[in-house]
Amino acid sequence: MTDIVTLGGSENRRALQLDALAGILPMERRDKLATILTDDDVETLRHLAKEGMGENSLRALASDLAYLEAWSIAATGSPLHWPAPEALALKFVAHHLWDPARRAEDSSHGMPADVDEALRAGDHLRSDGPHASSTVKRRLAHWATLHRWKGLESPLGTPTIRTSVRLAVRASAKPRRRKSKRAVTRDILDRLIATCQSDRLADTRDLAILLVAFASGGRRRSEVARLRLEQLSEEGDVPLDPDEPVSPRLPCVAIALGRTKTTQADEDARVLLIGAPVVALREWIERANIKKGAVFRAIDRWEAIDDRALTPQAVNLILKRRCAMAGLNPVEFSAHGLRSGYLTEAARNGVALPAAMRQSQHRSVQQASRYYNDADQALGKAARLAI
């Protein structure tokens, strides 16, 4: 990372302005962002943060804007133009969505070698081959959104661009990758929980993170990281068996979700925790002596607890570390595996899709049902006819 004292005057100023977004943007990349983003870019991001744009949305937009600026400099020798010429948008599509078979025959097809090298040298490009179509579409959408916020007419929605993207997606034929190769289903979760059985504070915290994230519908890592004590409310004990009122009673806690990827801050979305997750959460809160603010926090080697919340990346690393401790391959898992694992487990246990979606807060039936279809396929007879 470039040290701040080595930055030029305008870059130094931008870096200092980015400090105001330290709770949202990836500040370990602050200095690099300052060298890529323009003054107008930084001012736009600061404005959106003041307007209350969601943290995840702003973080993704900032990352995509930085990539677009870096690509534009590498491909054209200058930063992005506002409004962007249609030809520049077409060049972006051609550089990122291309036919691997044709590239094998024609090295000039796709992203030019010098552009590729420049982006890799700046650590902006890591993957090989054409980009995932979802990534390209997201970056184009963010590019178009920035035009609207600047009061400019965007070329990104013209029939020419839409047709080019559709044809390029078909040609690039890059299969969609799952966010987590493997789902953290209940059997996997039990193995992770088994690594959290000591009296160490980190074990108490990580046990609560795993159980809360899974049982609350597979909460996203960003939602787990920013969970605050003020979002929790004690509910009356509930029966173990909903159909048997005299069955043993279990503790229950409600989580007010606030703003998420699919809900707004003023929506009254909430999910319930019942049983073991509540016990684990209460134990962590008591041992950590948390009276307000962030629930899940960093712990140093001397078991001192930080006042600040964990980052989403830290939640992901915690899951991977527990996977390694459980003898699983961390590369195959990410925090999103808790989300896919919850829906997969719900399907296996006969939970109706609407009920599972109410807990997971999925808005898209198509997306949520994929996990149900995968579970049905794995448990069904159709793939077992040759056994």
VENKA-V942453 format. One record per backbone hydrogen bond with DSSP energy under -1.0 kcal/mol. CO is the residue of the C=O (numbers start at 1). NH is the residue of the N-H. E is the energy in kcal/mol with one decimal. If there is no record, write none. Layout:
co: [CO CO]
nh: [NH NH]
e: [E E]
This chain:
co: [3 4 8 9 10 11 12 13 14 17 18 19 21 21 25 26 27 29 30 31 33 38 39 40 41 42 43 44 45 46 47 48 49 54 55 56 57 58 59 60 61 62 63 64 65 66 67 68 69 70 71 72 73 85 86 87 88 89 90 91 92 93 96 99 100 102 106 112 113 114 115 116 117 118 119 119 120 132 133 134 135 136 137 138 139 140 141 142 143 144 145 146 147 148 155 158 159 160 161 162 163 164 165 166 167 168 169 183 185 186 187 188 189 190 192 193 200 201 202 203 204 205 206 207 208 209 210 211 212 213 213 214 220 221 222 224 227 228 229 231 233 238 241 244 248 250 251 252 253 254 255 263 264 267 269 271 273 275 276 277 278 279 280 281 282 283 284 285 293 296 298 300 304 311 312 313 314 315 316 317 318 319 320 321 322 323 324 329 330 332 334 335 336 337 337 338 339 340 341 342 343 344 345 346 347 352 353 354 355 356 357 364 365 369 370 371 372 373 374 375 376 381 384]
nh: [6 7 12 13 14 15 16 17 18 20 21 22 24 25 27 29 30 33 34 35 37 42 43 44 45 46 47 48 49 50 51 53 52 58 59 60 61 62 63 64 65 66 67 68 69 70 71 72 73 74 75 76 77 89 90 91 92 93 94 95 96 97 131 103 104 106 109 116 117 118 119 120 121 122 124 125 123 136 137 138 139 140 141 142 143 144 145 146 147 148 149 150 152 151 158 162 163 164 165 166 167 168 169 170 171 172 173 185 189 190 191 192 193 194 195 196 204 205 206 207 208 209 210 211 212 213 214 215 216 218 219 217 224 225 226 227 295 231 232 256 254 250 244 247 240 238 275 235 273 233 271 260 267 269 257 255 253 279 280 281 282 283 284 285 286 287 288 290 229 310 306 303 300 315 316 317 318 319 320 321 322 323 324 325 326 328 327 332 333 182 337 338 340 184 341 342 343 344 345 346 347 348 349 351 350 356 357 358 359 360 361 368 369 373 374 375 376 377 378 379 380 384 387]
e: [-1.8 -1.4 -3.0 -2.1 -2.3 -2.5 -2.1 -2.2 -2.3 -1.2 -1.9 -1.7 -2.3 -2.6 -1.5 -2.2 -1.6 -2.8 -2.3 -1.1 -3.1 -2.3 -2.3 -2.3 -2.3 -2.4 -2.2 -2.4 -2.2 -1.9 -1.7 -2.2 -1.2 -2.8 -2.6 -2.4 -2.5 -2.7 -2.1 -2.5 -2.8 -2.3 -2.0 -2.7 -2.5 -2.5 -3.1 -2.6 -2.3 -2.2 -3.0 -2.8 -1.3 -1.5 -2.2 -2.1 -2.1 -2.0 -2.5 -2.1 -1.1 -2.7 -2.6 -2.3 -1.7 -2.6 -1.8 -2.4 -2.6 -2.0 -2.3 -2.2 -2.5 -1.4 -3.2 -1.1 -1.5 -2.0 -2.6 -2.1 -2.4 -2.4 -2.4 -2.5 -2.2 -2.4 -2.5 -2.4 -1.4 -1.9 -2.4 -1.5 -2.9 -1.6 -1.4 -2.5 -2.6 -2.2 -2.7 -2.3 -2.4 -2.5 -2.7 -1.6 -1.8 -2.8 -1.8 -1.5 -3.0 -2.4 -1.2 -1.9 -2.8 -1.7 -1.3 -2.1 -2.0 -2.8 -2.8 -2.3 -1.7 -2.5 -2.6 -2.4 -2.7 -2.6 -2.0 -2.7 -1.9 -1.1 -2.1 -1.4 -2.2 -2.5 -1.8 -1.0 -2.7 -1.9 -1.7 -2.6 -2.8 -3.3 -2.3 -2.3 -2.7 -2.5 -2.3 -2.4 -3.0 -1.9 -1.8 -1.7 -1.6 -1.0 -2.1 -3.0 -2.3 -1.8 -2.6 -2.4 -2.7 -2.1 -2.1 -2.5 -2.3 -2.7 -2.8 -2.0 -2.9 -2.4 -2.6 -2.1 -2.3 -1.7 -1.9 -2.3 -2.3 -1.9 -2.1 -2.6 -2.3 -2.1 -2.2 -2.2 -1.6 -3.0 -1.4 -1.6 -1.5 -2.2 -2.1 -1.6 -2.3 -2.6 -2.2 -1.8 -1.7 -2.3 -2.7 -2.3 -2.1 -2.2 -1.6 -2.6 -1.4 -2.3 -2.7 -1.7 -1.3 -2.7 -2.2 -2.2 -2.7 -2.9 -2.4 -2.0 -2.6 -2.4 -2.2 -2.0 -1.6 -2.0 -1.2]
